[in-house]
Amino acid sequence: MSSRKDEIARNLREVRERINRAAQSGDRDPAEIELIIVTKTFPISDIEILRDLGELNFGENRDQEAGPKAQTIPATWHFQGQIQSNKIKSICEWADVIHSISSEKEILKFAQSPRSHQVFLQVSLDGELGRGGASRSDLAQLADLVNESNNLELLGLMAVAPLGVEPEKAFADLAQINQGFKSQFPNSKYLSAGMSGDFEAAIKFGATHIRVGSSILGSRSPH
Ligand SMILES: *Cc1c(COP(=O)(O)O)cnc(C)c1O
């Protein structure tokens, strides 16, 4: 019988192979692609296994769940969930990198944190703003605000491919948005895009940070 550790190690190896293949076929160095393992809904014991396998970048979506995990396991902790403004102060206590910022109000609140944070601005790739994110026409204003704050460092843009849209098409769109954004904000060097089902497409279109959960830890029970 295979243990949880064997299962996670095997899945992780497969994901790393997929990253390598996608990078090679896109003429990119796999070393420039950071794997963030999305541990939401999974127990601390799984995160300990991942840490023992040498992984040190973890992503969470919910403040209440993530705080105790981050307190137990020192690592780089990423927040990529929907932001509730009454939770920002608490998120600031455990999260190092925030992927899902999409409003001025959020930026102003994160800027009040006694700690510094690295941030991605989430851009919506669908008209309806269904999966979160700012509209592309608001990005410049948001980036200016991040750059004006002393304790926020702009890393780049983040996006989630809209449901029902070909990931290739969504990420081609994102690459174009990102190109314009980077020419306006040269300190924006990274791109957070791609999940279990679509990270190869994201890598093809320039993702530097991919957020992968179920391919490594298995399917999540709904909560
Ligand atoms: C849950 C989540 C992920 C990981 O999704 P998987 O399909 O399990 O890889 C990535 N990004 C965001 C924003 C998420 O909410």
The ligand as an ORCA input file, in Angstrom:
! r2SCAN-3c Opt
* xyz 0 1
  C      -7.678     26.787     -5.469
  C      -6.922     27.715     -6.323
  C      -5.809     27.280     -7.072
  C      -5.390     25.825     -7.154
  O      -6.330     25.121     -7.921
  P      -6.080     23.601     -8.400
  O      -7.034     23.441     -9.524
  O      -6.392     22.737     -7.230
  O      -4.674     23.479     -8.825
  C      -5.091     28.229     -7.793
  N      -5.451     29.526     -7.797
  C      -6.520     29.987     -7.119
  C      -6.852     31.433     -7.186
  C      -7.297     29.102     -6.380
  O      -8.357     29.561     -5.720
*
